[in-house]
């Protein structure tokens, strides 16, 4: 199984999309949970979601770029 390295352009595109998608999802969760449940719960869940989504989003985007 050979891993073809991604070009710097592809790496930059993946980093940019990850930097856009993960915080947007985290902010959306933060706002929804802050309104629905509690402000502290919204902040904690939103922050954890961003931290968890960054590597997951990068992995998904790298797979899509290679195929």
C-alpha positions as CSV (number, residue, x, y, z in Angstrom):
1,X,0.0,0.0,0.0
2,X,1.7,3.2,-1.1
3,X,0.8,6.5,0.4
4,X,0.9,9.3,-2.2
5,X,2.0,12.5,-0.5
6,X,-0.4,15.4,-0.9
7,X,0.9,18.5,-2.6
8,X,1.3,21.7,-0.6
9,X,-1.8,23.1,-2.3
10,X,-3.9,20.2,-1.2
11,X,-2.5,20.3,2.3
12,X,-3.3,24.0,2.4
13,X,-6.8,23.5,1.1
14,X,-7.4,20.7,3.7
15,X,-6.1,23.0,6.5
16,X,-8.3,25.8,5.4
17,X,-11.5,23.7,5.1
18,X,-10.8,22.2,8.5
19,X,-10.3,25.6,10.0
20,X,-13.6,26.7,8.7
21,X,-15.8,23.6,9.3
22,X,-14.7,22.5,12.8
23,X,-15.2,26.0,14.5
24,X,-18.6,26.5,12.7
25,X,-19.9,23.2,14.0
26,X,-18.6,24.0,17.5
27,X,-20.1,27.5,17.5
28,X,-23.5,26.1,16.2
29,X,-23.5,23.6,19.0
30,X,-22.5,26.2,21.5
31,X,-25.4,28.5,20.6
32,X,-28.0,25.8,20.4
33,X,-27.1,24.3,23.7
34,X,-26.7,27.7,25.4
35,X,-30.2,28.6,24.4
36,X,-31.7,25.2,25.0
37,X,-29.9,24.0,28.1
38,X,-27.4,26.2,29.9
39,X,-24.7,28.6,28.9
40,X,-21.9,26.6,30.6
41,X,-23.0,23.4,29.0
42,X,-23.1,25.0,25.6
43,X,-19.6,26.5,26.0
44,X,-18.1,23.2,27.2
45,X,-19.7,21.0,24.6
46,X,-18.9,23.5,21.8
47,X,-15.2,23.6,22.8
48,X,-14.9,19.9,23.1
49,X,-16.6,19.5,19.7
50,X,-14.1,21.8,18.0
51,X,-11.2,19.9,19.6
52,X,-12.6,16.5,18.5
53,X,-13.7,17.6,15.0
54,X,-10.3,19.1,13.9
55,X,-8.5,15.7,13.5
56,X,-11.6,13.9,12.3
57,X,-12.3,16.6,9.6
58,X,-8.7,16.5,8.5
59,X,-8.8,12.7,8.2
60,X,-12.0,12.8,6.1
61,X,-10.7,15.5,3.8
62,X,-7.4,13.8,3.3
63,X,-9.2,10.6,2.3
64,X,-11.4,12.5,-0.2
65,X,-8.3,14.3,-1.6
66,X,-6.5,11.0,-2.2
67,X,-9.4,9.3,-4.0
